[in-house]
């Protein structure tokens, strides 16, 4: 195991502990940002070690679930801390995660893959059901609250929240069973001819467990440092006069850094199936795991939450799913697809700043 792969997570953990103990300062903020970037690279390395040992799609599932569980914990801790705008934080973060993954991550992977390999392939049999599940989860969690009439405003009643939480968890669990047991072959690469790791010796059990432990340490450091930097982000957003929703976007982008870098590396290595597994799996886990946690906290601690999206965001979400259905319908990628997704992503960012 390379020296830096265990040193960086350890240093990031120490920096996180120091930032909690000493409180915010400009110098410590810079150190936290550097440590965050290092922890992202370490997390991706250890995730790839685990993935090579357990194979697809289990490897990408490990990273997706790990990041999402800690992301949900971060949202929960910020909700419990209270303060203005926290009732929309889960909605803004989940919506931002979907837009970042479906347009930003997929778009940059499509573009990089096309520039390096012209065309790449993936399994439509797996991508189609995953997109259908994502559309259903997004509609239940982010769209319907804007149209229900039991409560005023874009909110759910308690019983509606409970239904959305159970439905999200069940649908995500069924997808995981579909992905890893019943139709695992739908998520395997169409060919392993271009896979740089296809003929490499798998790591030993000891190396795999060490990397799994260091992966968790790295992800905790990523999310912990993101939380430490979140007040800085909130102050920067407020001083710039930007909408509160920008805070959710910034948090989602920080938390999704490990998955983004891993997906980009896979696309560059002509393993676009791995990129798709990471992207779609992360988006599904972002809703399927986060919504139940947020709903449980809302009911137990009597914390109000607003889940329904505004009209502008509903249009952007619908556009994203429509374009994604076209992109995922052929099983082949090209440069134009990447450009379309990245333009939608740029529009999402711009309209978030200038609504």
N, C-alpha and C positions, 0 to 999 in steps of 0.2 A: 504494500500500500504506500503510495507516494507520501512524502513527509507532510506536504502542505494540506493534504486531504483530511488529516485529523487536527493539525495545528490551527487551521482557519476556523473550524467550528468552535474549538476551545477558546480562541481569542475573541470570537464574536460573543460567546457566552459571557466571558469576563467583561467585555465592553457593555453588554446589556446589564449585567449586575451593577457595574459602576454607574451607569446612567440612572438606574433606579435609585441607587443609594445617594448619589451626589446631586441629583436634580438637573434640570436643563441648563445648558450654557452653549454659547456659539461654538467654542472649540470642541466640546463634547459632541455637539450635533454633527460636526464634520466627521469626527471619528466614527460616530454611529453610522453615518451614510457609507463610509468606506467599508466598515465591518459588514453592513447589510449586503453590499455588492459581493464581498468575499464569501459570505454565507450562501448566497444564491449559487455561485459557481460550485461550492462544495456540495450543496444539496443535489445539484444536477449530476455531479460525478457519482455520488453514492447511489442515487436513484438508478443510474445506468448500470452500476455494478449489480444491484439487486435485480434489475430487469433482465440482465444477461443470465443470471442464475435461474430465475423462475420462468423466464420466457414471456412472450406476449400472449394475451393482453394483461397478464397479472402485473408485469413490471410497471406499465403506465398507470395501472389502477392504484398501485401503492403510492405513487407520487400524488395522484389526483386526490385520493382520500385523505392522505396526510395533510396536504396543504389546506383542503376544505375544512377539515375538522378544526385545525388551528385558526383558520379564517373565521369560522363560526364562533370560536371562543373569543376572538378579538372583537367581533361585533357585539357579542353578549357583554363583555366587560365594559365596552364603551356605552352600551345602553344602560347598564346598571349604574354607571357613573353619573348619568343624568345630564341635564343641560339643554339649551335650546337646539332644536333641529334633530335631536336624537331619535324622535319618533319616525323619521323618514330615512334614517341611516341604513337599516336593513334593506329597504327597497332600493335606495340609491346604489348601495354596494352590490347587491345581486344583479340589478339591471346593468350596472357598469361592467360587472364580470362577464355577463352574457355578450355585451357589445364588444368588449375588449377581446374575448376569446373568438367569437364567431366572425368578427371583422378584422380586428387587429392581428391576432395570432394566426388565424387561418390565412389572412391576406398576405402577411409577410412571409409565411411558409410557402404559399403558392408562388409569390414573386421570386423568392430566393431559389426555390426548386426549379422554376422555369428558366431563370437566368443561367443556372448551372447545368441543368439536365434537359431543358426544353419541355419535355412532358414527363409526368410521373403518374403512377397508377395506385388505386386503393380499392377496397372492397365495398361496392355499393350495398351489398346484402347487410353489412353491419352499419354503414353510415346512415342509411335510410331510416331504419327503426330508431336509431339514436336521435336523429333529428326530430322524428315524430314525437318521441318521449320528451324532448326538450321543449317543443312547441306546446305540448299539453301542460307541462309543468309551469312554463312561463304564463300561459293563459290562466291557469288556476290561481297562481300566486300574485301576478302583477297586472293582469288585464281585468279579470272579473270584478275585483274590488271597486273598480271605477264605475261599474254598471249595476251592482246589487243595490237593493232599496231598503233592506232591513235597517241599516244604519246610515246616517248622513255622511256625505263626503266619500272619498275613495278608501273606505275602510270596510273590514269584515266584522260581523258580530262574533261573539265568543264561539258559538256553535259552528259558524262558518270557518273561523280560524282553525278549530279542531279538525274539521273535515279536510281543509287544505293541507294541514300538517300531516295527517294520516295518509291522505292520497299521495302526497309528495314522497313520503318515505316508502310507501308500498311500491310506487312506480319505479323509484330509483332501485329498490331491492330486486324487483323483477328484472330490470335492465342488467344489473350486475350478474344475476343468475343466467340470463340470456347470453351475456358477453363471455362469461368464464366457464360455463358448464354446458348448457344446451347447444349453443352455436358458437363455440369458441373459434371455430375455423373462419367465421365471418370477419374476425378481427385480426387474422394473421396476414402477413404480406402476400400479395398475389404471387410474388417470386422472391426468393432470397439471394438472387444472383448478385445484386448490388449491395447487399448488406455487409458492411465492413466487419461485423462481429459474428457473422454466420458460422465461420470456421475457427473462431478463437476459442481457446479452452475456457470453460466456465470457471468462475471463482470457486474456491472451496467454501464449505459450510461456515468455517470460522470467518473468512473474509466477508461472506454475505451477511452474517449476523453483525459483524463489526460495522459494515457499511450501513445496515439498517438502523443501528443505534445512532451512528453519526448523522444519518439522514434526518432522524427525528430531532437531534440536537440542532442541526443546521436550520430546520424549518421553524423550530421554536425561536431560534435566534432571529430569523427573518421576520416573523410576525411580531416578536417582542420589540425588535428595533423599529419596525414599522409603527407600532403603537407609541414608542418613545418619540418618534418623529412626527406623529399625527398632530400634536399641539402646534408644532412649527408650521405644519401644512395648513391647519385651521387659521392661524394668525396670518399667514401669507395670503390665503384666500380672502379673508376679511379685509386685509389692507388693500388688496387689489380690487375690492368691490365685486368679486365674482360670486355667483350663486352658491348656496350651501351645498348643492349637489356635487360640486367639484371636489369636495372633501371625500365623498364616497368613491369617486373616480380615482383619486390619488391613492386611497387605501387599497382599492382593488388592483391597481397597477403594481403597487409595491408587493402585495401578497402573491400575485400571479407571475412575478419575475422568474422563479425557478421553472415553472411549467413552460413559460414562453421561451426561455433559453433552451430547454430540453427539446421542445418541438422544433425550434429553428435548427438546432444541430442535426436532428433527425432528417429534416427536409433537405438540408445541405448534403447529407450523406446518402441521399436517394432512398430514404426509408420513410416515405410520406405516409404510409399506413400507421406508423408509430406517431407521427404528428397528428393525424386524425384521431387516433385513440386518445391521445393526451387532450386535445382540444375538446372533443365531444364529451369525453369522460369527465373532464374538469367542469364544463358548463353544467352537466347533469348533476354532479355532486354538489355544485355551488347552490343549486336550488333544493335538491332532494335531501340534503343534510342540514342546510342552514335554516330553511323555513321551519322544520319541526323544533329546532333549538330555540329560535326566536319566538315562536308561538308559545312554547312552554314557558319561557321567561316572561312573556307578556301576561300570561294568565296567572302564573304563580306570584309575580311581584306587582301585578296591576300596573304594567307599563303600557301606555298607549302606543300603538304602531300604526303607521299608514303605509299600505302596500300598493294601492292603485297608482298607476302611472298617469301622467298628464297626457293630453291629446298629442302633443308633439312627440313625446317619447313612444306613445303607442304606434304612431306612424313609422318611426324609425325601427321599432321592433318588428313590425309587420314587413317592412322593406328588407330587413336583415334575413328573416325567415324565408321570404320569397326568393331572394337571391341565393341563399344557402341551398334551397331545394334545387335550383338550377345547377349550382356548382356540384352538388353531391349526386346528381342524377346520372352522370356519365361514367364515373369511375376513372376519369382521366383529367389531368390538370393542365392548365396553360397560363400564359402570361396575362391574358386579358382578365381572367377570373380574379387573379391577385389584385390587379389594378382596380377592379370594381369594388372589391371588399375593402381595400384601403381607402378609397374615396368615401365610402359610407362611414368608415371609421373616422376619417378626418372631419366629416360633416357632424358626426356625433360629438367629437371633442369641441368643434367650433360652436355648435348650437348649445352646448352645455355652458360655454363661457359667455355666449351672446344669445340668450334664449329669445 
